[in-house]
Amino acid sequence: LALFLPEAKTPDFRQNIVFSRIPGTDRELLCDLWLPPENVKRSGFAFIYFHGAAWCILDKDFGTRPFFKHLAAQGHVIMDAANRLFPETDIAGMVQDVYRAIAWMKDNAGSYGINPEHIVVGGGSSGGHISMLAAYALSSGLLLPHELRGRELSVKGVISLYGPSNLTDLYYHTGQHI
């Protein structure tokens, strides 16, 4: 049994857009944008996606093109964001990159026909994990990067596709204690 998404009109696909620079460095964070085709009404909805792969490997644009093409053809804007990985940074730094992506999307919402109140963040595996941390830890302010303190960074929702929600259980489940 093979599953296929229905044929969709070709979206406007833009690659390697700088959405942030890490303060005090020359390090740029990049994203790809999937915009609705010209003749498709925009929904005003944006989805910021972070890839999975154990917090340490792979990059944006890995295995997601059919899904993002389908969502863009429905009128949604998709931001496929690349965050820093281990050993370049720790999980707190990765969560800060999620906040940077949210800030960029809110700053550029008008340019892309997005309602800044209709932004959802998410990802698969480790990308889902850091997205959940960003969404649920926002009110504490503990993981916010200094340059974004005081900014409104809330999102409409978070989608975690098999992202770990309890790292202690993961540690024991994978036999790391042995």
C-alpha positions as CSV (number, residue, x, y, z in Angstrom):
1,L,0.0,0.0,0.0
2,A,1.5,3.3,-1.1
3,L,0.2,6.6,0.2
4,F,0.4,9.7,-1.9
5,L,-0.7,13.3,-1.4
6,P,-3.0,14.6,-4.1
7,E,-1.4,16.6,-7.0
8,A,-0.9,20.2,-6.0
9,K,-0.1,23.4,-7.8
10,T,3.6,24.4,-7.7
11,P,4.3,26.7,-4.7
12,D,6.8,29.5,-4.6
13,F,9.9,27.9,-3.0
14,R,12.6,30.1,-1.7
15,Q,15.8,28.7,-0.3
16,N,18.5,29.8,2.2
17,I,16.9,32.9,3.6
18,V,18.8,34.3,6.6
19,F,16.3,34.6,9.5
20,S,18.8,35.4,12.2
21,R,22.4,36.0,13.1
22,I,23.7,34.7,16.4
23,P,24.7,37.8,18.4
24,G,28.5,38.4,18.7
25,T,29.2,36.0,15.8
26,D,29.0,35.8,12.0
27,R,26.8,32.6,12.3
28,E,23.7,32.9,10.1
29,L,20.6,30.8,10.6
30,L,18.9,29.8,7.3
31,C,15.4,28.8,6.3
32,D,13.5,27.8,3.2
33,L,10.1,29.3,2.6
34,W,7.2,27.6,0.9
35,L,4.7,30.2,-0.3
36,P,1.3,29.5,-1.8
37,P,1.1,29.5,-5.6
38,E,0.0,32.9,-7.1
39,N,-3.6,31.8,-7.8
40,V,-4.2,30.2,-4.4
41,K,-5.9,32.3,-1.6
42,R,-3.6,32.7,1.4
43,S,-4.9,31.3,4.7
44,G,-3.0,33.7,6.9
45,F,-1.5,30.6,8.6
46,A,2.2,29.9,9.0
47,F,3.9,26.7,10.1
48,I,7.5,26.9,11.3
49,Y,9.1,23.5,11.1
50,F,12.3,22.2,12.7
51,H,13.8,18.9,11.4
52,G,14.6,15.9,13.6
53,A,17.7,13.8,13.9
54,A,18.9,13.5,17.4
55,W,19.8,17.1,18.0
56,C,23.1,16.6,16.1
57,I,22.7,15.7,12.4
58,L,20.9,16.5,9.2
59,D,19.5,19.9,8.1
60,K,16.4,21.6,6.8
61,D,14.9,20.3,3.6
62,F,15.2,16.6,4.5
63,G,12.3,14.5,3.4
64,T,9.7,17.2,3.8
65,R,9.1,18.6,0.2
66,P,6.0,16.6,-0.7
67,F,4.3,17.6,2.6
68,F,5.3,21.3,2.5
69,K,4.3,21.5,-1.2
70,H,0.9,20.1,-0.2
71,L,0.5,22.6,2.7
72,A,1.6,25.6,0.6
73,A,-0.9,24.6,-2.2
74,Q,-3.7,24.9,0.5
75,G,-2.7,28.6,1.1
76,H,-0.3,28.2,4.1
77,V,3.2,29.6,4.4
78,I,5.8,27.1,5.6
79,M,9.1,28.0,7.1
80,D,11.6,25.1,7.1
81,A,14.1,26.4,9.6
82,A,17.6,25.2,10.3
83,N,18.7,25.5,14.0
84,R,22.2,25.0,15.4
85,L,23.0,21.5,16.4
86,F,25.2,19.7,19.0
87,P,28.1,20.2,19.5
88,E,27.8,23.8,18.2
89,T,25.2,24.5,20.9
90,D,23.2,22.8,23.6
91,I,19.4,22.3,23.8
92,A,18.9,25.7,25.3
93,G,20.7,27.3,22.3
94,M,18.5,25.2,20.0
95,V,15.4,26.5,21.7
96,Q,16.7,30.0,21.4
97,D,16.9,29.4,17.6
98,V,13.2,28.5,17.6
99,Y,12.4,31.8,19.3
100,R,14.5,33.6,16.7
101,A,12.5,31.9,13.9
102,I,9.2,32.9,15.6
103,A,10.5,36.5,15.9
104,W,11.5,36.6,12.2
105,M,8.1,35.2,11.1
106,K,6.2,37.8,13.2
107,D,8.4,40.6,11.9
108,N,7.8,39.5,8.3
109,A,4.1,38.4,8.6
110,G,2.8,41.3,6.6
111,S,5.2,40.6,3.7
112,Y,3.9,37.0,3.4
113,G,0.2,37.5,4.1
114,I,0.4,35.9,7.5
115,N,-1.7,36.7,10.6
116,P,1.0,37.0,13.3
117,E,-1.6,35.4,15.7
118,H,-1.8,32.3,13.5
119,I,1.7,31.0,13.7
120,V,2.3,27.3,14.7
121,V,5.7,25.9,15.5
122,G,6.6,22.2,15.4
123,G,8.9,19.5,14.1
124,G,9.8,15.9,14.0
125,S,11.7,14.1,16.8
126,S,14.3,16.5,18.2
127,G,12.7,19.3,16.2
128,G,9.4,18.5,17.9
129,H,11.2,18.5,21.3
130,I,12.7,21.9,20.9
131,S,9.5,23.3,19.5
132,M,7.6,22.0,22.6
133,L,10.2,23.5,24.9
134,A,9.9,26.9,23.1
135,A,6.1,26.9,23.2
136,Y,5.7,25.8,26.8
137,A,8.6,27.5,28.4
138,L,7.9,31.0,27.0
139,S,6.1,32.3,30.1
140,S,9.1,31.4,32.3
141,G,11.5,33.4,30.1
142,L,14.4,31.1,31.1
143,L,15.3,30.0,27.6
144,L,14.8,33.3,25.7
145,P,17.8,34.8,24.0
146,H,18.8,38.2,25.4
147,E,18.1,40.1,22.2
148,L,14.4,38.9,22.2
149,R,13.5,39.7,25.8
150,G,10.3,41.7,25.9
151,R,9.2,40.6,22.5
152,E,5.8,38.9,22.0
153,L,6.7,35.4,20.8
154,S,3.6,33.3,21.6
155,V,2.3,30.9,19.0
156,K,-1.1,29.6,18.2
157,G,0.0,26.0,18.7
158,V,2.8,23.5,18.7
159,I,3.0,20.2,16.7
160,S,5.4,17.6,17.9
161,L,5.7,14.6,15.5
162,Y,7.2,11.9,17.8
163,G,9.3,14.4,19.7
164,P,10.5,13.2,23.1
165,S,8.7,14.8,26.0
166,N,10.6,13.0,28.8
167,L,14.4,12.7,28.3
168,T,14.8,10.6,31.5
169,D,12.5,7.9,30.0
170,L,14.4,8.2,26.7
171,Y,17.7,7.7,28.5
172,Y,16.6,4.5,30.1
173,H,14.6,3.2,27.1
174,T,17.7,3.4,24.9
175,G,19.9,1.7,27.5
176,Q,22.2,4.7,28.1
177,H,22.5,3.8,31.8
178,I,24.1,0.5,31.0
